C-alpha cells in the first residue's frame, strides 16, 4: 500500500515508492556501484550506472558528452526526480555528498539500495 510519502519528495525513497516511480518512469535511478559489481549480480531494471569514483566529475561534463558516455541525459542541478542507489546504501550517501558540492540540492536516496531490492524480491536485470 503506497502512502503519499512514498512518492512525494522525502529524501529517502522506500522500495514500494521506488518500484512505483520506476514503473511510471517518473525518476532517474542512478546506481553508483562499479561496473564489475553490476556484471556479477545485475541491476535494478531501468537504472543507469555512474560509478562513485567518477562522481562528481562526470556531472560536470558537457551534457552531450555525459549522455554519450552514460546513456541518459545529464540531470539538471535542481532536478527532484533523481534517486541514488548502490549495494547497501553507504555509497549513495557519499555520492549525494559529492554531488551537493557542485550544486545538486534535491537528490534522493534509496538507502536500502540493491540489498533491500533483493530482500523485497525485486526483479533483477542482467548486465553484459
Secondary structure, DSSP 8 states (H G I E B T S, - for coil): ---HHHHTT-SB--HHHHHHHHHTT--EEEE-S-HHHHHHH-EETTEEE--GGGTTGGGGS-HHHHHHHHSS----TT-S-EEEE-SSSHHHHHHHHHHHTTT----EE-TTHHHHHHHTT--EE---
